[in-house]
Amino acid sequence: QVQLVESGGGLVQAGGSLRLSCAASGRTFSSYAMAWFRQAPGKEREFVTHISWSGGSTYYADSVKGRFTISRDNAKSTMYLQMTSLKPEDTAVYYCAATRGAWTVGTRTTSTIYNYWGQGTQVTVSS
């Protein structure tokens, strides 16, 4: 089992940058594939990006490709989301998620495959 805690959210102007962190408890962090999701007010939770257990495979939603970078440091049991060129439409609560289960290129964007979730961190981008 793993517990996830996000941090790094805040208020930033459009065009600015933020780096989110997701710290995991436990000694098996490297066994988990990880992802970031976000949920804007009045909208459903949506996939942002995914990273394999080793960090060797990453995948991004089209809406953030080229602006966001996911990474992980297994020695520190921490995952990161570097966000640049932020837009007002990036405003949302950002959640990190983890799974030890199998995933495919077809399922990694689906929230239901992730067994563990953080509490979320608010990101607000002003215009």
Backbone as a ProteinNet text record, in pm:
[ID]
protein_1_A
[PRIMARY]
QVQLVESGGGLVQAGGSLRLSCAASGRTFSSYAMAWFRQAPGKEREFVTHISWSGGSTYYADSVKGRFTISRDNAKSTMYLQMTSLKPEDTAVYYCAATRGAWTVGTRTTSTIYNYWGQGTQVTVSS
[TERTIARY]
84.9	0	88	39.4	115.5	23.1	75.4	2.4	69.9	-10.7	38.9	1.4	97.1	73	128.1	37.6	78.4	114.6	200.8	235.5	282.5	292.5	347	245.9	119	17.9	18.6	-56.8	-65.2	-126.8	-112.2	-164.5	-49.8	-68.6	35.3	-31.3	38.9	-13.8	3.4	-81	-70	69.9	123.5	259.8	363.5	322.7	414.3	434.5	509	544.8	519.8	496.6	486	542.3	592.1	631.2	556.3	480	409.1	493.6	477.3	542.9	438.9	469.2	383.7	475.7	470.5	554.9	479.6	545.8	483.6	546.8	463.7	514	545.7	611.1	638.1	768.3	812.5	941.5	929.7	807.3	786.9	745.3	781.2	740.5	779.7	896.6	945.3	864.5	774.2	688.8	562.7	538.7	413.4	430.6	339.6	322.4	241.2	270.6	211.6	147.6	60.2	-5.2	-49	-74.1	-138.7	-272.3	-373.4	-504.3	-538.5	-638.5	-683.8	-835	-892.7	-1037.4	-1066.3	-1125.1	-1166.3	-1308.3	-1346.3	-1481.9	-1588.9	-1680.9	-1791.1	-1756.8	-1634	-1591.9	-1549.4	-1544.3	-1498.6	-1346	-1298.5	-1154.9	-1096.9	-985	-926.6	-780	-736.3	-598.3	-507.2	-389.7	-290.2	-165.8	-106.7	15.7	42.8	122	151.7	301.6	353.9	493.9	505.2	585	603.3	686.3	696.4	766.9	912.3	973.2	1113.6	1135.3	1028.2	1042.8	1078	1091.5	1133.4	1024.3	901.1	787.7	701.3	671	581.5	479	368.1	260.1	184.3	143.7	78.6	-53.2	-145.7	-265.3	-225.6	-296.8	-265.2	-267	-353.9	-370.6	-248.5	-161	-44.2	87.7	81.3	202.4	288	415.5	507.2	516.7	425.1	426.8	454	408.2	423.6	525.2	598.6	694.4	678.3	655.3	644.7	779.4	814	937.8	921.2	1017.1	1012	1152.3	1165.7	1291.7	1259.9	1286.1	1249.8	1329	1448.2	1526.7	1462.4	1390.3	1322.5	1173.5	1127.1	984.5	897.2	936.3	865.7	849.4	732.7	703.8	683.8	714.4	705.6	624.1	568.6	505.5	552.4	640.1	686.1	590.5	528.9	429.3	481.5	487.1	531.9	425.8	442.1	347.4	203.9	179.1	46.8	-60.2	-178.2	-293.4	-406.3	-497.6	-611.2	-688.2	-693.5	-766.1	-693.7	-572.7	-503.4	-547.8	-628.1	-677.3	-758.5	-719	-784.3	-719.6	-782	-716.3	-641.2	-514	-428.6	-408.7	-429.4	-418.1	-309	-229.9	-141.1	-206.8	-172.2	-232	-128	-150.6	-54.1	-124.4	-57.2	-106.9	9.1	-7.5	88.7	39.1	-83.2	-142.6	-92.5	-137.2	-100.3	-167.6	-99	-157.6	-111.4	-186.2	-151.2	-158.4	-116.6	-127	-273	-361.4	-502.6	-569.1	-507.9	-573.3	-504.1	-383.8	-309.3	-374.2	-465.8	-534.4	-663.8	-695.6	-823.3	-806.6	-885.2	-868.6	-894.1	-976	-1015.4	-902.8	-795	-686.9	-595.2	-611.4	-523.7	-588.2	-512.1	-566.1	-548.6	-451.3	-417.1	-414.5	-468	-481.5	-437.5	-381	-353.7	-476.8	-461.7	-574.7	-594.2	-495	-504.9	-439.2	-395.8	-338.8	-394.8	-435.4	-501.2	-399	-424.4	-347.2	-442.9	-412.1	-495	-410	-451.9	-378.3	-464.1	-413.3	-489.1	-451.3	-548.2	-524.9	-475.8
-118.8	0	123.2	230.4	354.7	471.4	569.8	693.3	804.6	889.9	993.4	1131.6	1223.3	1359.9	1456.7	1536.1	1635.9	1767.6	1842.5	1976.6	2057.7	2188.3	2274.3	2356.2	2335.3	2413.4	2558.4	2640.6	2781.4	2864.7	2995.3	3092.1	3144.1	3141.1	3186.6	3257.8	3352.2	3423.1	3337.4	3362.3	3292.9	3311.1	3202.3	3203.8	3162.8	3153.7	3117.6	2967.8	2931.2	2792	2752.4	2624.2	2564.6	2423.8	2374.6	2235.5	2169.4	2068.6	1990	1870.4	1830.4	1710.3	1615.3	1488.5	1385.3	1292.2	1303.6	1221.9	1097.5	984.6	857.2	795.2	734.3	659.9	517.8	444	304.5	286.3	161.5	130.5	67.2	67.7	2.4	100.1	225.7	328.8	291.2	231.2	198.9	89.2	26.7	-77.2	-21.3	107.7	168.5	251	231.9	329.4	445.2	565.1	684.3	771.6	858.8	950.9	1076.7	1178.1	1300.2	1313.5	1347.4	1382.5	1522.3	1582.4	1711.8	1721.6	1806.2	1827.5	1974.4	2033.6	2172.9	2181.9	2296	2310.7	2278.6	2193.2	2159.1	2062.2	2010.6	1918.3	1785.2	1684.9	1555	1553.3	1459.1	1442.4	1395.7	1455.6	1420.5	1383.3	1295.8	1250.5	1362.8	1371.6	1470.7	1400.6	1309.8	1244.9	1119.8	1029.1	900.4	872.7	800.3	759.5	616.8	536.7	397.6	389.1	267.9	251.6	294.8	274.3	308.5	452	513.5	645.4	641.6	521.3	507.9	533.3	531.6	556.1	666	764.6	872.3	897.2	954.7	984	1106.1	1190.7	1316	1333.7	1398.1	1443.4	1549.8	1555.7	1653	1795.7	1821.4	1957.6	2009.4	1918.6	1961.8	1924.4	1851.2	1805.2	1923.6	1915.9	2023.2	2131.3	2130.3	2230.5	2168.6	2046.5	1978.5	1864.6	1838.7	1727.4	1649.1	1519.8	1431.9	1364	1344.9	1274.3	1211	1126	1061.4	1035.5	1034.6	1000.1	886.4	764.9	649.5	644.8	698.3	700.4	790.5	891.5	983.7	954.4	850.7	815.2	935.3	1007.1	1129.6	1139.3	1186.6	1213.2	1363.6	1414.7	1557.7	1586.9	1707.4	1757.4	1901.2	1920.8	2054.6	2112.8	2223.4	2285.8	2421.3	2442.9	2570.7	2624.4	2749.2	2815.2	2790.3	2810	2779.1	2869.9	2812.9	2882.8	2882.7	2977.4	2977	2845.8	2780.6	2653.7	2539	2562.2	2461.9	2467.8	2566	2579.6	2457.3	2394.3	2271.1	2224.6	2126.3	2051.4	1936.8	1926.5	1824	1710.8	1588.5	1469.9	1378.2	1320.3	1214.3	1079.9	980.6	848.8	742.1	623.3	515.2	382.2	293.4	157.7	60.2	-55.9	-165.3	-268	-243.6	-338.9	-321.4	-410	-402.7	-282.9	-227	-117.5	-132.2	-71.9	-74.6	67	82.2	215.1	256	156.6	188.7	220.9	177.6	195.8	298	340.1	427.2	563.3	601.6	729.4	717.4	597	569.6	573.4	654.4	673.2	544.7	456.7	338.5	237.2	246.5	149.4	189	309.2	358	330.4	265.5	221.1	324.1	411.4	504.5	646.3	738.1	877.2	969	1081.7	1184.8	1270.5	1368.5	1453.1	1569.2	1594.1	1700.4	1829.9	1906.1	2038.2	2134.1	2252.1	2348.8	2426.3	2432.9	2517.7	2617.4	2745.5	2850.7	2938.7	2952.4	3033.6	3154.1	3271.3	3393.5	3448.9	3512.6	3568.1	3711.2
0	0	0	-59.4	-66.3	-37.1	30.8	54.7	-23.4	-84.4	-173.1	-121	-125.3	-79.9	-184.5	-242.1	-340.5	-273.3	-340.4	-294.6	-414.3	-394.5	-498.6	-575.6	-546.9	-615.9	-570.5	-641.8	-605.1	-714.6	-699.3	-795.5	-881.2	-1011.4	-1103.3	-1220.7	-1278.2	-1394.7	-1520.3	-1616.2	-1743.9	-1801.7	-1852.5	-1904.2	-1802.6	-1678.6	-1572.3	-1558.5	-1455.3	-1431.9	-1287.3	-1268.6	-1135.3	-1143	-1030	-1021.2	-906.3	-941.2	-841.7	-800.8	-676.4	-626.3	-569.4	-576.6	-518.8	-439.9	-308.7	-222.4	-180	-191.3	-158.9	-35.3	45.2	160.3	116.8	203	170.6	95.8	88.9	28.9	-108.7	-163.1	-291.9	-400.1	-383.5	-479.9	-621.6	-637	-770.7	-837.9	-764.8	-822.5	-886.3	-867.6	-910.4	-1037.1	-1128.4	-1235.8	-1177.5	-1225.2	-1165.2	-1272.2	-1225.4	-1318.9	-1247.1	-1325.4	-1278.4	-1350	-1272.5	-1324	-1272.1	-1331.6	-1280	-1294.5	-1210.4	-1214.4	-1194.9	-1296	-1290.3	-1235.3	-1181.4	-1126.4	-1229.7	-1190.5	-1279.1	-1390.1	-1388.7	-1494	-1434.6	-1520	-1476.3	-1462.8	-1380.1	-1366.1	-1499.6	-1538.4	-1666.7	-1651.9	-1739.6	-1743.9	-1790.5	-1727.2	-1767.2	-1823.4	-1743.7	-1787	-1704.7	-1761.3	-1699.3	-1710.3	-1611.1	-1616.2	-1565.7	-1632.8	-1592.5	-1465	-1409.7	-1282.4	-1291.1	-1405.4	-1421.3	-1467.2	-1516	-1575.5	-1722.5	-1775.1	-1913.4	-2015.2	-1969.2	-2057.9	-1999.6	-2080.6	-2039.2	-2148.6	-2107	-2202.2	-2153.7	-2248.7	-2213.2	-2287.9	-2221.4	-2289.8	-2391.4	-2500.3	-2604.8	-2551	-2455.3	-2404.1	-2328.6	-2285.2	-2207.1	-2273.8	-2382.1	-2449.4	-2490.8	-2460.4	-2493.3	-2387	-2291.8	-2184	-2047.3	-2027.5	-1899.4	-1913.5	-1805.7	-1803.4	-1674.8	-1688.8	-1573	-1551.4	-1424.9	-1391.7	-1255.2	-1220.6	-1088.9	-1040.5	-909.9	-844.8	-749	-791	-708.3	-578.2	-578.1	-454.7	-349.6	-396	-304.5	-293	-362.7	-360.7	-394.7	-496.2	-532.6	-683.8	-723.2	-863.3	-878.8	-997	-1020.7	-1146.7	-1148.3	-1269.7	-1288	-1385	-1419.2	-1522.4	-1486.1	-1573.1	-1618.2	-1747.6	-1803	-1897.8	-1935.7	-2027	-1983.6	-1857	-1801.8	-1860.9	-1875.7	-1931.1	-1828.8	-1838.2	-1745.6	-1747.5	-1860.8	-1868.1	-1798.1	-1749.5	-1668.3	-1522.2	-1488.6	-1351.4	-1312.5	-1202.2	-1158	-1028.3	-966.7	-860.4	-927.5	-896.2	-956.2	-855.8	-904.9	-822.4	-876.9	-787.9	-832.3	-799.2	-877.9	-865.4	-892.3	-834.6	-847.5	-867.4	-939.5	-955.2	-962.6	-899.3	-913.4	-1014.2	-1059.7	-1151.6	-1293.4	-1377.4	-1517.5	-1583.8	-1679.8	-1756.9	-1901.5	-1989.6	-2130.8	-2185.7	-2307.6	-2368.7	-2381.8	-2378.3	-2389.2	-2256.7	-2145.8	-2015.8	-1926.9	-1960	-1868.9	-1849.5	-1935.6	-1920.6	-1841.1	-1798.6	-1732.3	-1581.6	-1514.3	-1370.3	-1291.8	-1343.9	-1266.9	-1247.5	-1324.7	-1304.9	-1189.6	-1138.9	-1032.3	-897.4	-811.4	-683.3	-573	-589.3	-482.5	-536.4	-454.2	-493.5	-380.2	-418.9	-321.6	-297.5	-210	-172.4	-269.7	-353	-453	-409.3	-506.7	-482.2	-586.2	-541	-628.7	-710.5	-839	-929.8	-992.7	-977	-1033.3	-1122.3	-1247.2	-1344	-1379.6	-1349.4	-1377.1	-1514.3	-1576.3	-1710.8	-1704
[MASK]
+++++++++++++++++++++++++++++++++++++++++++++++++++++++++++++++++++++++++++++++++++++++++++++++++++++++++++++++++++++++++++++++

